[in-house]
């Protein structure tokens, strides 16, 4: 039976320049491969070693990029290795098969959201009313499924985030702070549901996963084995559960370690 590897991308496998966390002397820094260009500028990286590990993993397992990014944002990424047959975008709102949205899956997601949580319009209105323009740089809606703010992190009041989380919880939504972005995401919109569907289609009996943020918690809990890096929301809250390993590495070297763990676990099943 195939092994399914579902991994978050940003700050798990790929890293912006600001998130690399290169603490060694410059002369000993790892060689980096740019895997994303945006507006003609390099945006995201992984180590060259990680690139080779991902290529090996893609040859040996069903690798599924699993991201909160929109489809357009995901399609900017040029990962090494075989092109994944499946990908999960918009936190599970879109299941891509050979790069194309599965319309039946998406319709089912929309139906669940209509039944189980407050509408996006209500959340957007609350964000518009309560967020201070002094620290908000952009209001964004992703795929008509969830909302996020781009903020000046150093000016962002911690209490406001806590209050937003409570407000959202009461309406069936989750709040996640990742770098300069605050996400408000419906609780029924999960990466884990889409991963379970891909496992069903592929016949995978072993599911491996990795992620760094609160929006990855359900993914890690649903997997047979999971890994989280030493940075991010899950590390900050000391998130742990049976079958989930907390790695000490931070930054781009954590991505390399995660890929090594995926390959080690996959090879143990061969």
DARAVEN-V990009 format. One record per backbone hydrogen bond with DSSP energy under -0.5 kcal/mol. CO is the residue of the C=O (numbers start at 1). NH is the residue of the N-H. Records with the same first field share a line. If there is no record, write none. Layout:
CO: NH, NH
This chain:
2: 205, 206
3: 5, 62
4: 6, 208
5: 7, 64
6: 210
7: 66
9: 12, 13, 14
14: 11, 12
15: 45
16: 19, 20
17: 20
20: 252
21: 23
25: 28
26: 29
31: 48
33: 46
35: 78
36: 43, 44
38: 41
41: 38
44: 35, 36
45: 15
46: 33
47: 51
48: 52
49: 53
50: 54
51: 55
52: 56
53: 57
54: 58
55: 59
56: 60
57: 60, 61
61: 63
62: 5, 64
63: 65
64: 7
65: 88
67: 91
69: 90
70: 74
71: 75
73: 76
74: 77
76: 37
77: 79
85: 98
86: 65
87: 89, 96
88: 67
89: 92, 94
90: 93
94: 89, 96
95: 102
96: 87, 98
97: 100
100: 97
101: 103
102: 106
103: 107
104: 108
105: 109
106: 110
107: 111
108: 112
109: 113
110: 114
111: 115
112: 116
113: 117
119: 122, 123
120: 124
121: 125
122: 126
123: 127
124: 128
125: 129
126: 130
127: 131
132: 135, 136
135: 152
138: 150
140: 148
141: 143
142: 145, 146
146: 142
147: 184
148: 140
149: 151, 182
150: 137, 138
151: 153
152: 155, 156
153: 156
157: 161
158: 162
159: 163
160: 164
161: 165
162: 166
163: 167
164: 168
165: 169
166: 170
168: 171, 173
169: 172
171: 118
172: 187
174: 185
176: 178, 183
178: 181
180: 151
181: 178, 183
182: 149
183: 176
184: 147
185: 174
186: 189
188: 190
190: 194
191: 195
192: 196
193: 197
194: 198
195: 199
196: 200
197: 201
198: 202
199: 203, 204
206: 4
207: 224, 225
208: 6
209: 227
210: 8
212: 234
213: 216
214: 217
216: 220
217: 221
218: 222
219: 223
225: 209
226: 245
227: 211
228: 247
232: 236
233: 237
234: 239
235: 238
241: 244
243: 226, 245
245: 228, 247
249: 230
250: 253
251: 254, 255
252: 256
253: 257
254: 258
255: 259
256: 260
257: 261
258: 262
259: 263
260: 264
261: 265
262: 266
263: 267
264: 268
265: 269
266: 269, 270
267: 270
